[in-house]
Structure formats: structure tokens, C-alpha cells
Amino acid sequence: MTRENSFHGLCRELGRIAKSFREGVAEVDPSWEKLDFFSSYETSYSLTLAYPDDILIESARKMGITVEGREKIAIVREMLEKSVPVVRADHEPD
């Protein structure tokens, strides 16, 4: 096998991988995007139940979030809303 044949074979395989990836992405059910992460404690487990309370409360306070009298799920939701920039369709990022 020559170097040229090896290169063409590699390119062919990369093309197959890319095609397979695109097909896989197309098969993903778009309804997962509609799933509300904070709809229950089960869906938000990684942040609301598994995250240590003291670290969560300290992090929220550092972000200027009121924690007294609130459920963890509400605190985590606000933390996420404050930390993720909102992208508007009518505005291009800087």
C-alpha cells in the first residue's frame, strides 16, 4: 500500500465517520430540548440532590442570590439563569 492510498483510505474513513455522526445527530429526538431540567428533583439530581448544601448555599450567596426560605431547586435554577448568557435572535454576540 502506498502513502497516497493510505491517505485516501484515511480520508474515506473520516468521511464515513462524519456522515455517521451527522445521521446520528439527525436521529436525535428534538423533544429532549423541551425537557425542563428543573421540572423535578429527579431530573435536576446532579445539582439539587448530589451537590453539597453548604457549597451550594455559599456559591449562591457569592452570586448575590437570596437563599433563606427557598428550596434548593429554586436556588439552583436562579444560579443557572444568572450564569448562562441569554442569546436573543435579534442580537448578534460581541
Sequence and secondary structure as in RCSB ss.txt:
>XXXX:A:sequence
MTRENSFHGLCRELGRIAKSFREGVAEVDPSWEKLDFFSSYETSYSLTLAYPDDILIESARKMGITVEGREKIAI
VREMLEKSVPVVRADHEPD
>XXXX:A:secstr
  HHHHHHHHHHHHHHHHHHHHHHHHHS GGGGG  TTSSTTTTHHHHTSS HHHHHHHHHHTT   TT  HHHH
HHHHHHHHS    TT    
